[in-house]
C-alpha cells in the first residue's frame, strides 16, 4: 500500500500503471505565483512564462506541500513571447493543494524511470482525492519516492510517497453466507462493525425468508426547528422542543444545502419546568453551530421487516415476492429514548410473556439485540445502522435487504419426548401435549404422522385424563403399513377414547419441481379425519358417525384395500377404521369405518363415545350454577328439570332412541341417588341414563322365493 502526499487528481482505476521516476529542475529560472491558487484550480498565474511549453511538468511549492502539475496550455502570450510574458497557465489537472501568492514554480526535466523498483499497477480503484493506493507489487518503493501514474486513457500524474509502504497481507476470506451477486475484481471492501443483532421470533427454517432493511428517517421526530437561545455550551433552548427527550440526537444543518454543520449533539435531559431547557452531553454546541440561519433536526432510523414467499423450485422467480411486511419508524439507539430499538421491536433477551413464552415487542416476526453492552457507549452518539441500497436489474434502488440465516427446523432432533413433552406445576413451563391441559375448549386431539407407541399412548392418556377429548390416530406410515403391521399397532392399545385410521392418503406435491408432472405426496389420514369429524358435527351432529363420508382434497390412497381386507380390520374386536376407494362405483374415496379401538362392545362406536362425551361435558357445564346452592329437594327438582330439558332437545335432534322421552333417557336426583353422608359431605349426585342411537353398520337384505297362484 502506497500513501500519496497529495490526494489523487482524479479516479485511478484498477490497472493504472505505477512507476518510480526521477524529476529534476531544469536550468530555467524559477517562476512565482502572482495570486493565491485554491485547491482544485486548473489555472495559475505566473510572473514569468518565458521558456515554458505545453506538456511541461512543473513543481509547485516546497516540501512538504510540493506537488507536480502538467501544463495544458499557455493562453494570451505576449507579442513574440517577449519577457517576462506574465500570465495564466492552464493545467491538465486541478491542484491537489492550495498555494499562496509568491510560491515558486520550477520547470522539471523529462522524467527518468528508476529501474531499482519494478513498474507495478493499481490493484483497487482509487477515488479522486484518495491517498491510499494498493499496488500489485510494492518492491523497491520507499518514503519520499516520486511515482508516476498513467491511466488507461493516457492521463499522467505525479505523486510523492509520504509514508513507508505497507505490505498488504492478501489471503482468502471465508464468508458466513454466500454472495448474492457477482462483483468485479478491484471492488472496494469496507469493514463495518455490527450494531444490532436481529433474530427471528421463533426457531425454524421459516426465518430464512425474513429480510431486514435499515435506513435513515427522512423526517425525524424533530423535523425542522431553530436554536432559540444558547445559555452555555451544554445548555440550549430550541424554538420548538416537540419530539425532544433524553437520548435524542440533534443535528445542526444549513437549510440552503442540507449539509450538516459540526458533529451531532446528544440530549441528556430536558427541563420542561424551566422553559424547556435542553442539556447536551460532551462538549456541547459550538459557535459555528450557533450561527444565525441554521436549523436543527433529530436523527432517527427505521427498520423494515419483510417475509418472503415460500421458495418454490418450479417458480424460483416468485421466491422474492413479499407476502408480509412491517415498518418501525423513528427508532433510536439510546436506551433512555422512548423509541429505543429494543423497546419498540422487542428485546431478544427480554422478559417472556406468559401467554406465548415470547419476549415482549411490537414485531410479529423478529426480536433485536443491541450489541453494545457498556451503558456509557450506549448513551453516546449512535446514529443507527448505515443506510445501504440494493440496485435492482431495472436500475431502480431500494433499501438493502439483509437476509436472516441459520434457521433450521431440526427435524432430525425431534423425538417422541418432544411431542409428549414435560408436565409442570407452572402452566407456562409445560411442553408438548401437556401445554393443552390448560386449554378447555379442545374436543379432538391428533399428532399427524407420529405413529410410535409412546406418542400415541400419550395421546390416549391425555384424552382419558381430560375426560372430554377424543384422539384420532394414524396407522403405520408406508412402507410399514401391511395388514400385519397395522394389526400389531392396534394390539398395543385398548381405550374408549381413540380411533385408528388406515391407510395414508395421497395429495399433490405442494412444491413440485416439475409443474407439468407433480409427484404424489403421502400424508397421514388424521388431518383429513379431523376435518370430517368437524364437518359431520356441523352438518349432522355429534351423534352421526364420521363414516361413509367423502375424503376431500386427495388424489388417492397409499394402499388400496378391498372388502376382504376390511372384513379383517374393521370387525370387533380389531376395530380399525378403513378408508376405501369407491371411485369405480362413482362414490369417491370414503371413510368406511367408525369404531373405537376398545374391547368393550358397549363403546365400540365413535359416535356413541363422542355423544356421551358431549352429554357429560354439556351437563357438567350446565350445572355449575348448582355449586353452593342449598342441597335439598327443591334444588334436586331443578337439577332434574334442567337436565331433562337438555336431553329432550338432544332426543328431538335424533341422537337418542325411543319414540318418547321415557324410552330415550332418565334423570334421577333424590335420596335414592345420594345418602345422608353424601349430603353432609356437600355432594349432590345425579344419575342420568341415555339410549344413544347406533349406526346402521351392516345393511342386510333377506330375499326369498314367492310363488304366485290364482285364487278362484
C-alpha positions, 0 to 999 in steps of 0.5 A, spaced: 500 500 500 502 506 497 500 513 501 500 519 496 502 526 499 497 529 495 490 526 494 489 523 487 487 528 481 482 524 479 479 516 479 485 511 478 482 505 476 484 498 477 490 497 472 493 504 472 500 503 471 505 505 477 512 507 476 518 510 480 521 516 476 526 521 477 524 529 476 529 534 476 529 542 475 531 544 469 536 550 468 530 555 467 529 560 472 524 559 477 517 562 476 512 565 482 505 565 483 502 572 482 495 570 486 493 565 491 491 558 487 485 554 491 485 547 491 482 544 485 484 550 480 486 548 473 489 555 472 495 559 475 498 565 474 505 566 473 510 572 473 514 569 468 512 564 462 518 565 458 521 558 456 515 554 458 511 549 453 505 545 453 506 538 456 511 541 461 511 538 468 512 543 473 513 543 481 509 547 485 511 549 492 516 546 497 516 540 501 512 538 504 506 541 500 510 540 493 506 537 488 507 536 480 502 539 475 502 538 467 501 544 463 495 544 458 496 550 455 499 557 455 493 562 453 494 570 451 502 570 450 505 576 449 507 579 442 513 574 440 513 571 447 517 577 449 519 577 457 517 576 462 510 574 458 506 574 465 500 570 465 495 564 466 497 557 465 492 552 464 493 545 467 491 538 465 489 537 472 486 541 478 491 542 484 491 537 489 493 543 494 492 550 495 498 555 494 499 562 496 501 568 492 509 568 491 510 560 491 515 558 486 514 554 480 520 550 477 520 547 470 522 539 471 526 535 466 523 529 462 522 524 467 527 518 468 524 511 470 528 508 476 529 501 474 531 499 482 523 498 483 519 494 478 513 498 474 507 495 478 499 497 477 493 499 481 490 493 484 483 497 487 480 503 484 482 509 487 477 515 488 479 522 486 482 525 492 484 518 495 491 517 498 491 510 499 493 506 493 494 498 493 499 496 488 500 489 485 507 489 487 510 494 492 518 492 491 523 497 491 518 503 493 520 507 499 518 514 503 519 520 499 519 516 492 516 520 486 511 515 482 508 516 476 501 514 474 498 513 467 491 511 466 488 507 461 486 513 457 493 516 457 492 521 463 499 522 467 500 524 474 505 525 479 505 523 486 510 523 492 510 517 497 509 520 504 509 514 508 513 507 508 509 502 504 505 497 507 505 490 505 498 488 504 497 481 507 492 478 501 489 471 503 482 468 502 476 470 506 471 465 508 464 468 508 458 466 513 453 466 507 454 466 500 454 472 495 448 474 492 451 477 486 457 477 482 462 483 483 468 485 479 475 484 481 478 491 484 471 492 488 472 496 494 471 492 501 469 496 507 469 493 514 463 495 518 462 493 525 455 490 527 450 494 531 444 490 532 443 483 532 436 481 529 433 474 530 427 471 528 421 470 533 421 463 533 426 457 531 425 454 524 427 454 517 421 459 516 426 465 518 430 464 512 425 468 508 425 474 513 429 480 510 431 486 514 432 493 511 435 499 515 435 506 513 435 513 515 428 517 517 427 522 512 423 526 517 425 525 524 421 526 530 424 533 530 423 535 523 425 542 522 426 547 528 431 553 530 436 554 536 432 559 540 437 561 545 444 558 547 445 559 555 452 555 555 455 550 551 451 544 554 445 548 555 440 550 549 433 552 548 430 550 541 424 554 538 420 548 538 422 542 543 416 537 540 419 530 539 425 532 544 427 527 550 433 524 553 437 520 548 435 524 542 440 526 537 440 533 534 443 535 528 445 542 526 444 543 518 444 549 513 437 549 510 440 552 503 444 545 502 442 540 507 449 539 509 450 538 516 454 543 520 459 540 526 458 533 529 451 531 532 449 533 539 446 528 544 440 530 549 441 528 556 435 531 559 430 536 558 427 541 563 420 542 561 419 546 568 424 551 566 422 553 559 424 547 556 431 547 557 435 542 553 442 539 556 447 536 551 452 531 553 460 532 551 462 538 549 456 541 547 454 546 541 459 550 538 459 557 535 459 555 528 453 551 530 450 557 533 450 561 527 444 565 525 440 561 519 441 554 521 436 549 523 436 543 527 433 536 526 433 529 530 436 523 527 432 517 527 432 510 523 427 505 521 427 498 520 423 494 515 421 487 516 419 483 510 417 475 509 418 472 503 414 467 499 415 460 500 421 458 495 418 454 490 423 450 485 418 450 479 417 458 480 424 460 483 422 467 480 416 468 485 421 466 491 422 474 492 415 476 492 413 479 499 407 476 502 408 480 509 411 486 511 412 491 517 415 498 518 418 501 525 419 508 524 423 513 528 427 508 532 433 510 536 439 507 539 439 510 546 436 506 551 433 512 555 429 514 548 422 512 548 423 509 541 429 505 543 430 499 538 429 494 543 423 497 546 419 498 540 421 491 536 422 487 542 428 485 546 431 478 544 433 477 551 427 480 554 422 478 559 417 472 556 410 473 556 406 468 559 401 467 554 406 465 548 413 464 552 415 470 547 419 476 549 415 482 549 415 487 542 411 490 537 414 485 531 410 479 529 416 476 526 423 478 529 426 480 536 433 485 536 439 485 540 443 491 541 450 489 541 453 494 545 453 492 552 457 498 556 451 503 558 456 509 557 457 507 549 450 506 549 448 513 551 453 516 546 452 518 539 449 512 535 446 514 529 443 507 527 445 502 522 448 505 515 443 506 510 445 501 504 441 500 497 440 494 493 440 496 485 435 492 482 436 489 474 431 495 472 436 500 475 431 502 480 434 502 488 431 500 494 433 499 501 438 493 502 435 487 504 439 483 509 437 476 509 436 472 516 440 465 516 441 459 520 434 457 521 433 450 521 427 446 523 431 440 526 427 435 524 432 430 525 432 432 533 425 431 534 423 425 538 417 422 541 419 426 548 418 432 544 411 431 542 409 428 549 413 433 552 414 435 560 408 436 565 409 442 570 406 445 576 407 452 572 402 452 566 407 456 562 413 451 563 409 445 560 411 442 553 408 438 548 401 435 549 401 437 556 401 445 554 393 443 552 391 441 559 390 448 560 386 449 554 378 447 555 375 448 549 379 442 545 374 436 543 379 432 538 386 431 539 391 428 533 399 428 532 399 427 524 404 422 522 407 420 529 405 413 529 410 410 535 407 407 541 409 412 546 406 418 542 400 415 541 399 412 548 400 419 550 395 421 546 390 416 549 392 418 556 391 425 555 384 424 552 382 419 558 385 424 563 381 430 560 375 426 560 372 430 554 377 429 548 377 424 543 384 422 539 384 420 532 390 416 530 394 414 524 396 407 522 403 405 520 406 410 515 408 406 508 412 402 507 410 399 514 403 399 513 401 391 511 395 388 514 400 385 519 403 391 521 397 395 522 394 389 526 400 389 531 399 397 532 392 396 534 394 390 539 398 395 543 392 399 545 385 398 548 381 405 550 374 408 549 377 414 547 381 413 540 380 411 533 385 408 528 385 410 521 388 406 515 391 407 510 395 414 508 392 418 503 395 421 497 395 429 495 399 433 490 406 435 491 405 442 494 412 444 491 413 440 485 419 441 481 416 439 475 409 443 474 407 439 468 408 432 472 407 433 480 409 427 484 404 424 489 405 426 496 403 421 502 400 424 508 397 421 514 389 420 514 388 424 521 388 431 518 383 429 513 379 425 519 379 431 523 376 435 518 370 430 517 369 429 524 368 437 524 364 437 518 359 431 520 358 435 527 356 441 523 352 438 518 349 432 522 351 432 529 355 429 534 351 423 534 352 421 526 358 417 525 364 420 521 363 414 516 361 413 509 363 420 508 367 423 502 375 424 503 376 431 500 382 434 497 386 427 495 388 424 489 388 417 492 390 412 497 397 409 499 394 402 499 388 400 496 384 395 500 378 391 498 372 388 502 376 382 504 381 386 507 376 390 511 372 384 513 379 383 517 380 390 520 374 393 521 370 387 525 370 387 533 374 386 536 380 389 531 376 395 530 380 399 525 377 404 521 378 403 513 378 408 508 376 405 501 376 407 494 369 407 491 371 411 485 369 405 480 362 405 483 362 413 482 362 414 490 369 417 491 374 415 496 370 414 503 371 413 510 368 406 511 369 405 518 367 408 525 369 404 531 373 405 537 379 401 538 376 398 545 374 391 547 368 393 550 362 392 545 358 397 549 363 403 546 365 400 540 362 406 536 365 413 535 359 416 535 356 413 541 363 415 545 363 422 542 355 423 544 356 421 551 362 425 551 358 431 549 352 429 554 357 429 560 361 435 558 354 439 556 351 437 563 357 438 567 357 445 564 350 446 565 350 445 572 355 449 575 350 454 577 348 448 582 355 449 586 353 452 593 346 452 592 342 449 598 342 441 597 335 439 598 329 437 594 327 443 591 334 444 588 334 436 586 327 438 582 331 443 578 337 439 577 332 434 574 328 439 570 334 442 567 337 436 565 331 433 562 330 439 558 337 438 555 336 431 553 329 432 550 332 437 545 338 432 544 332 426 543 328 431 538 335 432 534 335 424 533 341 422 537 337 418 542 332 412 541 325 411 543 319 414 540 318 418 547 322 421 552 321 415 557 324 410 552 330 415 550 333 417 557 332 418 565 334 423 570 334 421 577 336 426 583 333 424 590 335 420 596 335 414 592 341 417 588 345 420 594 345 418 602 345 422 608 353 422 608 353 424 601 349 430 603 353 432 609 359 431 605 356 437 600 355 432 594 349 432 590 349 426 585 345 425 579 344 419 575 342 420 568 341 414 563 341 415 555 339 410 549 344 413 544 342 411 537 347 406 533 349 406 526 346 402 521 353 398 520 351 392 516 345 393 511 342 386 510 337 384 505 333 377 506 330 375 499 326 369 498 322 365 493 314 367 492 310 363 488 304 366 485 297 362 484 290 364 482 285 364 487 278 362 484 
